[in-house]
Amino acid sequence: MTPKELVLSGYKSFAEGDMESLGNIYHKDALIKVNGDHELSGEYHGFDDFLVNFLAQIPIKFPNFDLNILNVTAENDRVYVNVHYTADNLDAQSVHMFVVKDGLETEFHLFDDSQKMAMALNG
């Protein structure tokens, strides 16, 4: 599986609510970074930390959250995904950057429109 295919399989798992499959594509020591200066910003270490402290918060903080992939660019071990988020309190775009090594995601950086995210969180 190419890095692009692996990353896209993660979006499929996320869309289906299959957190077990999503977690299986992350390296145990994966680093996830969320930009900005809001309550969900910061670094998450490993998928379990990310799941509990970020992903599990999405339905609570962003009611009716939806994510659509706009385009994907992949080169070597890096995959960039331009996405559009919508929720009752949010309409924003983001770029997600992944590093894939030995068939696992080792890094995931979310370059969100942090002002829109903060406004939605503080709604």
RAHU-V183068 format. One line per field, one symbol per residue. ss: DSSP state (H for helix, E for strand, L for the rest). phi: phi as a letter, one per 40 degrees, with the letter a starting at -180 (. if undefined). psi: psi as a letter, one per 40 degrees, with the letter a starting at -180 (. if undefined). A space follows every 50 residues. Layout:
ss->???
phi->???
psi->???
This chain:
ss->LLHHHHHHHHHHHHHHLLHHHHHHLEEEEEEEEELLLLLLLEEEELHHHH HHHHHHHHHHHLLLLEEEEEEEEEELLEEEEEEEEEELLEEEEEEEEEEE ELLEEEEEEEEELHHHHHHHHHL
phi->.cdcccccccccccccgcccccccccccbdbbbbcgbbcbchbbbgcccc cccbdccdcccbdgdabbccabbbafcbbbbcbbbbadbaaababbbbbb bfgbcbaabbbccccccccccce
psi->hidddddddddddddeegdddddeehidfihhhhiagideiahhhidddd ddecdedddddghfhihhhdihhhhbehhhhhihiiideihiiihhhihh hfeihdihhhgigdddddddde.
